[in-house]
Amino acid sequence: MSKGIAEARADLAAALDAVLPGRVFPYDSKQNAPAIRLGIAVPVDRRTGTNAVVKAARFPVTIVHDGSDDAQLAGLDEITGRVCDAISGLRGAHRIAARVGTEAIRSIDYPAVVIDVDVVLDGQSFCAPAAIQAEVPPPLVQFPEEG
């Protein structure tokens, strides 16, 4: 079954919610820390191990933590490890790259980790497929018994 980018975002957010319940923001809200945010997805073609090309959505997953300097880094270490485990457990999700940056929350810069994640869409389109209505088969013909 194929899925679109919106469904891939929902699947990724649900997997990450187990890491930081109630602090996963699928649409990049910059109001809270600690938090995990999903940024703007871009469509990509991904090569599989058999060199086939499949459609995927690439999401920047931003992890931010507040507190003292030591607490921020310790929190980022812990959450980043758990996020990587959650991504590895999500079918069709693959970590592509990671980088360190900063995230401004209420005019304060916090250290952040950004992990690029590809989520395979399992199809040839970046949109979810339209529902297909099956035709109702005609009734079976009953033949009289010979006798």
DSSP file with accessible surface (Angstrom, degrees, kcal/mol):
  #  RESIDUE AA STRUCTURE BP1 BP2  ACC     N-H-->O    O-->H-N    N-H-->O    O-->H-N    TCO  KAPPA ALPHA  PHI   PSI    X-CA   Y-CA   Z-CA
    1    1 A M              0   0  198      0, 0.0     2,-0.2     0, 0.0   122,-0.0   0.000 360.0 360.0 360.0 135.3    0.0    0.0    0.0
    2    2 A S        -     0   0   39    125,-0.0     2,-0.3   122,-0.0   120,-0.2  -0.514 360.0-165.8 -85.5 154.9    1.4    3.4   -0.9
    3    3 A K        -     0   0   21    118,-2.0   122,-0.1   122,-0.2     2,-0.1  -0.967  11.7-131.8-137.7 157.2    1.4    6.4    1.4
    4    4 A G     >  -     0   0    3     -2,-0.3     4,-2.2   125,-0.1   123,-0.2  -0.359  37.7 -90.2 -98.3-178.1    2.0   10.1    0.9
    5    5 A I  H  > S+     0   0   43    121,-1.5     4,-2.6     1,-0.2     5,-0.2   0.898 123.5  55.5 -62.2 -40.4    4.3   12.6    2.6
    6    6 A A  H  > S+     0   0   70      1,-0.2     4,-2.1     2,-0.2    -1,-0.2   0.912 110.0  45.6 -61.8 -40.6    1.6   13.6    5.2
    7    7 A E  H  > S+     0   0   84      2,-0.2     4,-2.6     1,-0.2    -1,-0.2   0.893 110.8  53.0 -70.3 -37.1    1.2   10.0    6.2
    8    8 A A  H  X S+     0   0    0     -4,-2.2     4,-2.5     2,-0.2    -2,-0.2   0.916 109.0  50.4 -62.0 -41.1    4.9    9.5    6.4
    9    9 A R  H  X S+     0   0   26     -4,-2.6     4,-2.8     1,-0.2    -2,-0.2   0.929 110.8  48.9 -61.2 -45.2    5.1   12.6    8.7
   10   10 A A  H  X S+     0   0   56     -4,-2.1     4,-2.4     2,-0.2    -2,-0.2   0.910 111.7  49.1 -63.1 -41.5    2.4   11.1   10.9
   11   11 A D  H  X S+     0   0   52     -4,-2.6     4,-2.2     2,-0.2    -2,-0.2   0.923 113.3  46.3 -63.3 -44.0    4.2    7.7   11.1
   12   12 A L  H  X S+     0   0    0     -4,-2.5     4,-2.3     2,-0.2    -2,-0.2   0.935 112.6  49.7 -65.9 -43.7    7.5    9.4   12.0
   13   13 A A  H  X S+     0   0   12     -4,-2.8     4,-1.8     1,-0.2    -1,-0.2   0.907 110.4  50.9 -62.0 -40.4    5.9   11.7   14.6
   14   14 A A  H  X S+     0   0   70     -4,-2.4     4,-0.7     1,-0.2    -1,-0.2   0.912 110.4  48.8 -64.7 -41.0    4.1    8.7   16.2
   15   15 A A  H >< S+     0   0   25     -4,-2.2     3,-0.6     1,-0.2     4,-0.3   0.903 114.0  46.3 -64.7 -39.0    7.4    6.7   16.4
   16   16 A L  H >X S+     0   0    0     -4,-2.3     4,-1.5     1,-0.2     3,-1.4   0.757  96.5  72.9 -77.6 -22.1    9.2    9.7   18.0
   17   17 A D  H 3< S+     0   0   66     -4,-1.8    -1,-0.2     1,-0.3     6,-0.2   0.809  88.6  62.8 -63.0 -25.4    6.4   10.4   20.4
   18   18 A A  T << S+     0   0   78     -4,-0.7    -1,-0.3    -3,-0.6    -2,-0.2   0.782 102.9  51.0 -67.8 -24.3    7.5    7.3   22.3
   19   19 A V  T <4 S+     0   0    7     -3,-1.4    -2,-0.2    -4,-0.3    -1,-0.2   0.908 132.4   8.3 -77.4 -45.4   10.9    9.0   22.9
   20   20 A L  S >< S-     0   0   26     -4,-1.5     3,-2.3    16,-0.0    -1,-0.2  -0.646  85.2-146.4-140.3  76.3    9.5   12.3   24.3
   21   21 A P  T 3  S+     0   0   96      0, 0.0    -3,-0.1     0, 0.0    -4,-0.1  -0.171  81.5   4.3 -54.8 131.8    5.7   12.0   24.8
   22   22 A G  T 3  S+     0   0   62      2,-0.1    -5,-0.1     1,-0.1    -4,-0.1   0.424 115.2  83.9  77.4  -0.7    3.8   15.2   24.2
   23   23 A R    <   +     0   0   83     -3,-2.3    13,-2.4    -6,-0.2     2,-0.5   0.131  59.4 104.0-121.2  20.2    7.0   17.0   23.1
   24   24 A V  E     -a   36   0A  17     11,-0.2    13,-0.2    -4,-0.1    -2,-0.1  -0.915  51.3-165.7-103.8 124.4    7.0   15.9   19.4
   25   25 A F  E >   -a   37   0A  38     11,-3.0    13,-2.3    -2,-0.5     3,-1.3  -0.910   9.5-168.1-115.5 104.8    5.9   18.6   17.0
   26   26 A P  T 3  S+     0   0   44      0, 0.0    -1,-0.1     0, 0.0    11,-0.1   0.678  88.1  46.1 -66.4 -17.1    5.1   17.4   13.5
   27   27 A Y  T 3  S-     0   0  166     13,-0.0    12,-0.1    10,-0.0    10,-0.1  -0.123 116.9-101.6-122.3  36.4    4.9   20.9   12.1
   28   28 A D    <   -     0   0   57     -3,-1.3     2,-0.3    10,-0.5     9,-0.1   0.802  47.0-177.5  61.2  40.7    8.0   22.5   13.6
   29   29 A S        -     0   0   44      1,-0.1     3,-0.4     9,-0.0     2,-0.3  -0.551  12.7-159.4 -69.9 127.9    6.6   24.6   16.5
   30   30 A K        +     0   0   92     -2,-0.3    76,-0.5     1,-0.2    -1,-0.1  -0.298  61.8  98.6-105.8  49.1    9.4   26.5   18.2
   31   31 A Q  S    S+     0   0  109     -2,-0.3     2,-0.3    74,-0.1    -1,-0.2   0.653  74.6  43.1-107.6 -20.2    7.8   27.1   21.5
   32   32 A N        -     0   0   61     -3,-0.4    -1,-0.1    -9,-0.1    32,-0.1  -0.913  63.8-129.2-134.3 156.1    9.2   24.5   23.9
   33   33 A A  S    S+     0   0    6     -2,-0.3    32,-0.2     1,-0.2     2,-0.2  -0.966  85.3  44.9-147.6 142.6   12.3   22.6   24.9
   34   34 A P  S    S+     0   0   27      0, 0.0     2,-0.3     0, 0.0    31,-0.2   0.554  92.3 138.2 -68.7 152.3   13.0   19.8   25.3
   35   35 A A  E     - B   0  64A   0     29,-2.3    29,-2.4    -2,-0.2     2,-0.4  -0.990  50.1-139.5-160.9 160.0   11.4   19.0   22.0
   36   36 A I  E     -aB  24  63A   0    -13,-2.4   -11,-3.0    -2,-0.3     2,-0.4  -1.000  28.8-171.3-124.2 125.3   11.6   17.0   18.8
   37   37 A R  E     -aB  25  62A   0     25,-2.8    25,-3.0    -2,-0.4     2,-0.5  -0.952  17.6-144.7-122.5 142.8   10.5   18.9   15.7
   38   38 A L  E     - B   0  61A   0    -13,-2.3   -10,-0.5    -2,-0.4    23,-0.2  -0.896  23.3-159.6-103.0 127.4    9.9   17.7   12.1
   39   39 A G        -     0   0    9     21,-2.7     2,-0.3    -2,-0.5   -11,-0.1  -0.036  41.7 -44.7 -90.4-163.2   10.8   20.3    9.5
   40   40 A I        -     0   0  144     19,-0.1     2,-0.2     1,-0.1    -1,-0.2  -0.474  59.8-134.3 -70.3 127.4    9.8   20.7    5.9
   41   41 A A        -     0   0   18     -2,-0.3    18,-0.2    18,-0.1    -1,-0.1  -0.585  15.6-159.5 -82.7 142.9    9.9   17.4    4.0
   42   42 A V  E     -C   58   0A  74     16,-1.8    16,-2.9    -2,-0.2     2,-0.2  -0.968  21.7-117.0-119.9 140.9   11.5   17.2    0.5
   43   43 A P  E     +C   57   0A  72      0, 0.0     2,-0.3     0, 0.0    14,-0.2  -0.571  40.0 175.0 -75.8 137.4   10.7   14.4   -2.0
   44   44 A V  E     -C   56   0A  27     12,-2.7    12,-2.5    -2,-0.2     2,-0.5  -0.961  33.1-125.2-137.7 156.1   13.7   12.3   -2.9
   45   45 A D  E     -C   55   0A  99     -2,-0.3     2,-0.4    10,-0.2    10,-0.2  -0.911  31.8-160.5 -98.3 129.2   14.4    9.2   -5.0
   46   46 A R  E     -C   54   0A  60      8,-3.3     8,-2.7    -2,-0.5     2,-0.4  -0.937  10.5-136.9-116.9 132.3   16.2    6.6   -2.8
   47   47 A R  E     -C   53   0A 155     -2,-0.4     6,-0.2     6,-0.2     2,-0.1  -0.712  20.1-148.5 -86.6 135.1   18.2    3.6   -4.1
   48   48 A T    >   -     0   0   52      4,-2.7     3,-2.1    -2,-0.4    -1,-0.0  -0.362  35.3 -91.1 -91.4 178.5   17.6    0.3   -2.5
   49   49 A G  T 3  S+     0   0   90      1,-0.3    -1,-0.1     2,-0.1    -2,-0.0   0.757 129.4  53.2 -62.3 -24.7   20.2   -2.5   -2.0
   50   50 A T  T 3  S-     0   0  122      2,-0.1    -1,-0.3     0, 0.0     3,-0.1   0.265 121.0-109.7 -93.8  11.6   19.1   -4.0   -5.3
   51   51 A N  S <  S+     0   0  109     -3,-2.1     2,-0.2     1,-0.3    -2,-0.1   0.606  73.2 141.0  69.9  13.9   19.7   -0.6   -7.0
   52   52 A A        -     0   0   48      1,-0.0    -4,-2.7    -5,-0.0     2,-0.5  -0.508  50.4-126.3 -77.3 156.1   15.9   -0.1   -7.5
   53   53 A V  E     +C   47   0A  59     -6,-0.2     2,-0.3    -2,-0.2    -6,-0.2  -0.920  29.6 179.1-108.6 128.8   14.7    3.5   -7.0
   54   54 A V  E     -C   46   0A  34     -8,-2.7    -8,-3.3    -2,-0.5     2,-0.3  -0.899  31.4-107.1-123.9 156.8   11.8    4.2   -4.6
   55   55 A K  E     +C   45   0A  41     68,-1.0    66,-2.8    -2,-0.3    67,-0.6  -0.603  43.6 169.8 -81.1 141.7   10.1    7.4   -3.6
   56   56 A A  E     -CD  44 120A   0    -12,-2.5   -12,-2.7    64,-0.3     2,-0.5  -0.954  31.5-129.3-145.6 162.8   10.8    8.8   -0.2
   57   57 A A  E     -CD  43 119A   0     62,-2.3    62,-2.6    -2,-0.3     2,-0.6  -0.977  20.5-147.3-113.9 130.6   10.3   11.9    1.9
   58   58 A R  E     -CD  42 118A  75    -16,-2.9   -16,-1.8    -2,-0.5    60,-0.2  -0.892  17.5-171.9-103.1 120.1   13.3   13.4    3.7
   59   59 A F  E     - D   0 117A   0     58,-3.2    58,-2.7    -2,-0.6     2,-0.6  -0.928  22.1-136.4-111.3 132.6   12.5   15.1    7.0
   60   60 A P  E     - D   0 116A  30      0, 0.0   -21,-2.7     0, 0.0     2,-0.7  -0.771  21.7-158.9 -81.9 121.6   14.9   17.1    9.1
   61   61 A V  E     -BD  38 115A   0     54,-2.9    54,-2.7    -2,-0.6     2,-0.5  -0.924   7.3-161.0-103.8 112.9   14.3   16.0   12.7
   62   62 A T  E     -BD  37 114A  13    -25,-3.0   -25,-2.8    -2,-0.7     2,-0.5  -0.845   5.4-165.4-101.6 129.8   15.5   18.6   15.1
   63   63 A I  E     +BD  36 113A   0     50,-3.1    50,-2.1    -2,-0.5     2,-0.3  -0.953  12.4 175.4-114.1 126.2   16.2   17.8   18.8
   64   64 A V  E     -BD  35 112A   0    -29,-2.4   -29,-2.3    -2,-0.5     2,-0.3  -0.974   7.8-173.9-133.1 145.9   16.6   20.6   21.3
   65   65 A H        -     0   0   38     46,-0.8     2,-0.2    -2,-0.3     7,-0.1  -0.996   8.5-152.7-139.5 143.6   17.1   20.6   25.0
   66   66 A D        +     0   0   50     -2,-0.3     2,-0.2    44,-0.1     9,-0.1  -0.476  44.8  77.5-106.7-179.1   17.1   23.4   27.6
   67   67 A G  S    S-     0   0   47     -2,-0.2    -2,-0.1     4,-0.1     5,-0.0  -0.673  86.4 -20.8 116.1-170.4   18.8   23.7   31.0
   68   68 A S  S  > S-     0   0   79     -2,-0.2     4,-2.9     1,-0.1     5,-0.2  -0.196  76.3 -96.4 -64.9 167.4   22.4   24.5   32.1
   69   69 A D  H  > S+     0   0  122      1,-0.2     4,-2.1     2,-0.2     5,-0.2   0.923 126.3  44.2 -54.3 -48.4   25.1   23.9   29.5
   70   70 A D  H  > S+     0   0  131      1,-0.2     4,-2.6     2,-0.2    -1,-0.2   0.909 114.1  49.8 -64.5 -41.0   25.9   20.4   31.0
   71   71 A A  H  > S+     0   0   42      2,-0.2     4,-2.7     1,-0.2    -2,-0.2   0.878 108.7  53.5 -66.6 -37.2   22.3   19.5   31.3
   72   72 A Q  H  X S+     0   0   20     -4,-2.9     4,-2.7     2,-0.2    -2,-0.2   0.948 112.6  42.8 -61.2 -48.8   21.6   20.5   27.7
   73   73 A L  H  X S+     0   0   97     -4,-2.1     4,-2.5    -5,-0.2    -2,-0.2   0.911 115.0  49.0 -67.0 -40.9   24.4   18.3   26.3
   74   74 A A  H  X S+     0   0   59     -4,-2.6     4,-2.3     2,-0.2    -1,-0.2   0.919 113.2  48.2 -63.7 -41.5   23.5   15.4   28.6
   75   75 A G  H  X S+     0   0   12     -4,-2.7     4,-2.8    -5,-0.2     5,-0.3   0.910 111.1  49.9 -65.1 -41.7   19.8   15.7   27.5
   76   76 A L  H  X S+     0   0    9     -4,-2.7     4,-2.7    -5,-0.2     5,-0.3   0.911 109.9  51.7 -62.7 -41.3   20.8   15.9   23.8
   77   77 A D  H  X S+     0   0  122     -4,-2.5     4,-2.0     2,-0.2    -2,-0.2   0.948 114.1  43.1 -58.2 -49.3   22.9   12.8   24.2
   78   78 A E  H  X S+     0   0  113     -4,-2.3     4,-1.9     2,-0.2    -2,-0.2   0.946 118.4  42.4 -64.4 -50.3   20.1   10.9   25.8
   79   79 A I  H  X S+     0   0    7     -4,-2.8     4,-2.9     1,-0.2     5,-0.2   0.911 112.1  54.3 -67.5 -40.3   17.3   12.0   23.4
   80   80 A T  H  X S+     0   0   29     -4,-2.7     4,-2.6    -5,-0.3    -1,-0.2   0.926 108.8  49.1 -60.3 -44.1   19.5   11.7   20.3
   81   81 A G  H  X S+     0   0   36     -4,-2.0     4,-2.0    -5,-0.3    -1,-0.2   0.927 113.6  46.0 -60.5 -42.9   20.3    8.1   21.1
   82   82 A R  H  X S+     0   0   95     -4,-1.9     4,-2.3     2,-0.2    -2,-0.2   0.872 110.9  52.7 -69.7 -35.6   16.6    7.3   21.7
   83   83 A V  H  X S+     0   0    0     -4,-2.9     4,-2.7     2,-0.2     5,-0.2   0.933 108.1  51.1 -64.1 -44.2   15.6    9.1   18.5
   84   84 A C  H  X S+     0   0   23     -4,-2.6     4,-2.4     1,-0.2    -2,-0.2   0.912 110.8  48.9 -59.9 -41.4   18.1    7.0   16.5
   85   85 A D  H  X S+     0   0  120     -4,-2.0     4,-1.4     2,-0.2    -1,-0.2   0.913 111.1  49.6 -63.3 -42.6   16.6    3.8   18.0
   86   86 A A  H  X S+     0   0   21     -4,-2.3     4,-0.6     2,-0.2    -2,-0.2   0.907 110.9  49.3 -64.7 -40.2   13.1    4.9   17.3
   87   87 A I  H >< S+     0   0    1     -4,-2.7     3,-1.2     1,-0.2     6,-0.3   0.926 108.8  53.0 -64.4 -42.4   14.0    5.7   13.6
   88   88 A S  H 3< S+     0   0   76     -4,-2.4    -1,-0.2     1,-0.3    -2,-0.2   0.816 108.5  51.8 -62.5 -28.7   15.7    2.3   13.3
   89   89 A G  H 3< S+     0   0   68     -4,-1.4     2,-0.6    -5,-0.2    -1,-0.3   0.565  88.8  93.1 -85.0  -8.5   12.5    0.7   14.5
   90   90 A L  S X< S-     0   0   33     -3,-1.2     3,-2.2    -4,-0.6   -78,-0.0  -0.773  84.3-118.6 -91.2 120.1   10.2    2.5   12.0
   91   91 A R  T 3  S+     0   0  197     -2,-0.6     3,-0.1     1,-0.3    -2,-0.1  -0.300  96.3  11.2 -58.6 128.2    9.7    0.4    8.9
   92   92 A G  T 3  S+     0   0   22      1,-0.3    28,-2.6    -4,-0.1     2,-0.4   0.484  98.0 123.2  83.9   3.8   11.0    2.2    5.8
   93   93 A A  E <   +E  119   0A   9     -3,-2.2     2,-0.4    -6,-0.3    -1,-0.3  -0.811  35.1 180.0-101.8 139.6   12.8    4.9    7.8
   94   94 A H  E     -E  118   0A  72     24,-2.5    24,-2.8    -2,-0.4     2,-0.4  -0.993  27.7-128.3-140.6 129.9   16.6    5.5    7.3
   95   95 A R  E     +E  117   0A 129     -2,-0.4    22,-0.2    22,-0.2     3,-0.1  -0.612  28.8 175.4 -74.7 130.9   18.9    8.0    8.9
   96   96 A I  E     -     0   0A  65     20,-3.4     2,-0.3     1,-0.4    -1,-0.2   0.824  56.6 -17.5-104.1 -49.3   20.8    9.9    6.2
   97   97 A A  E     -E  116   0A  48     19,-0.9    19,-2.8     2,-0.0    -1,-0.4  -0.975  52.1-152.6-154.9 162.5   22.9   12.6    7.9
   98   98 A A  E     +E  115   0A  72     -2,-0.3     2,-0.3    17,-0.2    17,-0.2  -0.988  14.6 173.2-142.3 149.6   23.3   14.4   11.2
   99   99 A R  E     -E  114   0A 119     15,-2.2    15,-2.9    -2,-0.3     2,-0.4  -0.978  27.7-119.2-150.2 163.1   24.6   17.8   12.2
  100  100 A V  E     +E  113   0A 125     -2,-0.3     2,-0.2    13,-0.2    13,-0.2  -0.814  44.3 139.1-105.8 141.7   24.8   20.1   15.1
  101  101 A G  E     -E  112   0A  32     11,-2.7    11,-2.6    -2,-0.4     2,-0.3  -0.775  45.0 -92.3-153.1-159.8   23.3   23.6   15.1
  102  102 A T  E     -E  111   0A  94      9,-0.3     2,-0.4    -2,-0.2     7,-0.1  -0.933  22.1-153.8-129.1 156.5   21.4   26.0   17.3
  103  103 A E  E     -E  110   0A  17      7,-2.6     7,-2.5    -2,-0.3     2,-0.6  -0.996  13.7-138.4-132.6 123.9   17.6   26.5   17.7
  104  104 A A  E     +E  109   0A  51     -2,-0.4     2,-0.4     5,-0.2     5,-0.2  -0.755  24.1 175.8 -86.6 122.6   16.2   29.9   18.8
  105  105 A I  E >  S-E  108   0A   0      3,-2.9     3,-1.4    -2,-0.6   -74,-0.1  -0.987  74.8 -17.2-127.5 118.2   13.3   29.5   21.3
  106  106 A R  T 3  S-     0   0  142    -76,-0.5    -1,-0.1    -2,-0.4     3,-0.1   0.921 129.4 -52.6  50.4  48.1   11.9   32.7   22.7
  107  107 A S  T 3  S+     0   0  127      1,-0.2     2,-0.4    -3,-0.0    -1,-0.3   0.617 116.5 112.7  67.0  15.6   15.0   34.7   21.6
  108  108 A I  E <   - E   0 105A  89     -3,-1.4    -3,-2.9    -5,-0.0     2,-0.5  -0.974  63.3-134.6-117.8 130.7   17.4   32.3   23.3
  109  109 A D  E     - E   0 104A 110     -2,-0.4    -5,-0.2    -5,-0.2    -7,-0.0  -0.732  24.2-174.7 -85.8 128.7   19.7   30.0   21.2
  110  110 A Y  E     - E   0 103A  25     -7,-2.5    -7,-2.6    -2,-0.5   -44,-0.1  -0.910  32.2-102.9-117.1 148.3   19.9   26.4   22.4
  111  111 A P  E     - E   0 102A  31      0, 0.0   -46,-0.8     0, 0.0     2,-0.3  -0.413  46.6-174.1 -66.5 148.0   22.2   23.7   21.0
  112  112 A A  E     -DE  64 101A   1    -11,-2.6   -11,-2.7   -48,-0.2     2,-0.4  -0.974  24.3-143.0-143.7 154.2   20.4   21.3   18.7
  113  113 A V  E     -DE  63 100A  23    -50,-2.1   -50,-3.1    -2,-0.3     2,-0.5  -0.976  16.2-161.4-115.3 132.4   21.0   18.1   16.7
  114  114 A V  E     -DE  62  99A  19    -15,-2.9   -15,-2.2    -2,-0.4     2,-0.5  -0.976   5.4-171.2-117.4 122.8   19.4   17.8   13.3
  115  115 A I  E     -DE  61  98A   5    -54,-2.7   -54,-2.9    -2,-0.5     2,-0.5  -0.962  16.8-141.0-114.0 124.0   19.0   14.3   11.8
  116  116 A D  E     -DE  60  97A  28    -19,-2.8   -20,-3.4    -2,-0.5   -19,-0.9  -0.759  24.2-170.3 -84.5 126.9   17.9   13.9    8.2
  117  117 A V  E     -DE  59  95A   0    -58,-2.7   -58,-3.2    -2,-0.5     2,-0.5  -0.975  14.3-152.6-124.7 126.4   15.5   10.9    7.9
  118  118 A D  E     -DE  58  94A   1    -24,-2.8   -24,-2.5    -2,-0.4     2,-0.5  -0.848   9.0-165.8 -92.8 132.1   14.2    9.4    4.7
  119  119 A V  E     -DE  57  93A   0    -62,-2.6   -62,-2.3    -2,-0.5   -26,-0.2  -0.983  21.6-129.2-118.3 117.2   10.8    7.6    5.0
  120  120 A V  E     -D   56   0A  16    -28,-2.6   -64,-0.3    -2,-0.5   -65,-0.0  -0.439  10.0-156.6 -67.8 135.1   10.0    5.4    2.0
  121  121 A L        -     0   0    0    -66,-2.8  -118,-2.0     2,-0.2   -65,-0.2   0.474  25.7-135.2 -92.4  -5.8    6.6    6.1    0.5
  122  122 A D  S    S+     0   0   66    -67,-0.6     2,-0.3  -120,-0.2   -66,-0.1   0.740  71.1  60.1  63.6  24.3    6.3    2.6   -1.0
  123  123 A G  S    S-     0   0   11    -68,-0.3   -68,-1.0     2,-0.1    -2,-0.2  -0.912  91.2 -94.3-160.0-169.2    5.0    3.8   -4.3
  124  124 A Q  S    S+     0   0  149     -2,-0.3     2,-0.3   -70,-0.1    -2,-0.1   0.270  97.1  64.7-103.6   9.5    5.6    5.8   -7.4
  125  125 A S        -     0   0   62   -122,-0.1  -122,-0.2     2,-0.1    -2,-0.1  -0.954  67.3-142.1-133.5 152.9    3.8    9.0   -6.2
  126  126 A F  S    S+     0   0   59     -2,-0.3  -121,-1.5  -122,-0.1     2,-0.3   0.445  86.9  73.2 -89.6  -2.2    4.4   11.5   -3.5
  127  127 A C  S    S-     0   0   89   -123,-0.2    -2,-0.1  -122,-0.1     3,-0.1  -0.837  94.6-100.9-109.4 150.9    0.7   11.7   -2.8
  128  128 A A        -     0   0   61     -2,-0.3  -125,-0.1     1,-0.1    -2,-0.1  -0.392  49.7-101.0 -64.6 145.8   -1.5    9.1   -1.2
  129  129 A P        -     0   0   78      0, 0.0     2,-0.1     0, 0.0    -1,-0.1  -0.338  35.6-106.2 -69.5 152.9   -3.5    7.1   -3.7
  130  130 A A        -     0   0   88      1,-0.1     2,-0.1    -3,-0.1    -3,-0.0  -0.469  43.8 -96.1 -72.3 148.5   -7.1    7.8   -4.4
  131  131 A A        -     0   0   89     -2,-0.1     2,-0.5     1,-0.1    -1,-0.1  -0.432  37.5-140.7 -66.4 138.8   -9.6    5.3   -3.0
  132  132 A I        -     0   0  157     -2,-0.1     2,-0.6    -3,-0.1    -1,-0.1  -0.892   5.9-144.1-105.9 128.3  -10.6    2.8   -5.5
  133  133 A Q        -     0   0  167     -2,-0.5     2,-0.2     0, 0.0    -2,-0.0  -0.823  15.9-140.5 -92.2 123.0  -14.2    1.7   -5.6
  134  134 A A        -     0   0   90     -2,-0.6     2,-0.2     1,-0.1     0, 0.0  -0.563  18.9-116.2 -81.0 145.2  -14.6   -2.0   -6.4
  135  135 A E        -     0   0  185     -2,-0.2    -1,-0.1     1,-0.1     0, 0.0  -0.571  28.1-114.2 -77.6 144.6  -17.5   -3.0   -8.6
  136  136 A V        -     0   0  130     -2,-0.2    -1,-0.1     1,-0.1     0, 0.0  -0.681  35.2-123.7 -77.6 125.5  -20.1   -5.3   -7.1
  137  137 A P        -     0   0  101      0, 0.0     3,-0.1     0, 0.0    -1,-0.1  -0.355  29.2-101.5 -69.2 152.1  -19.9   -8.6   -8.9
  138  138 A P        -     0   0  111      0, 0.0     3,-0.1     0, 0.0     0, 0.0  -0.315  48.5 -88.9 -67.7 156.8  -23.1   -9.9  -10.5
  139  139 A P        -     0   0  119      0, 0.0     2,-0.1     0, 0.0    -3,-0.0  -0.300  48.9 -97.9 -64.6 152.8  -25.0  -12.6   -8.6
  140  140 A L        -     0   0  152     -3,-0.1     2,-0.4     1,-0.1     0, 0.0  -0.442  36.6-118.2 -70.0 143.0  -24.1  -16.2   -9.2
  141  141 A V        -     0   0  109     -2,-0.1     2,-0.5    -3,-0.1    -1,-0.1  -0.706  23.5-145.6 -84.6 129.8  -26.3  -18.0  -11.7
  142  142 A Q        -     0   0  162     -2,-0.4    -1,-0.0     0, 0.0     0, 0.0  -0.856   8.9-156.4 -98.1 123.6  -28.1  -20.9  -10.2
  143  143 A F        -     0   0  168     -2,-0.5     3,-0.1     1,-0.0     2,-0.0  -0.853  24.5-112.6 -96.4 138.7  -28.6  -23.9  -12.5
  144  144 A P        -     0   0  117      0, 0.0     2,-0.2     0, 0.0    -1,-0.0  -0.366  35.6-108.2 -68.1 146.6  -31.5  -26.3  -11.7
  145  145 A E        -     0   0  190      1,-0.1     2,-0.3    -2,-0.0     0, 0.0  -0.521  28.5-124.5 -74.8 142.0  -30.4  -29.7  -10.6
  146  146 A E              0   0  196     -2,-0.2    -1,-0.1     1,-0.1    -3,-0.0  -0.658 360.0 360.0 -83.2 142.6  -31.0  -32.5  -13.1
  147  147 A G              0   0  126     -2,-0.3    -1,-0.1     0, 0.0    -2,-0.0  -0.388 360.0 360.0-171.7 360.0  -33.0  -35.2  -11.7
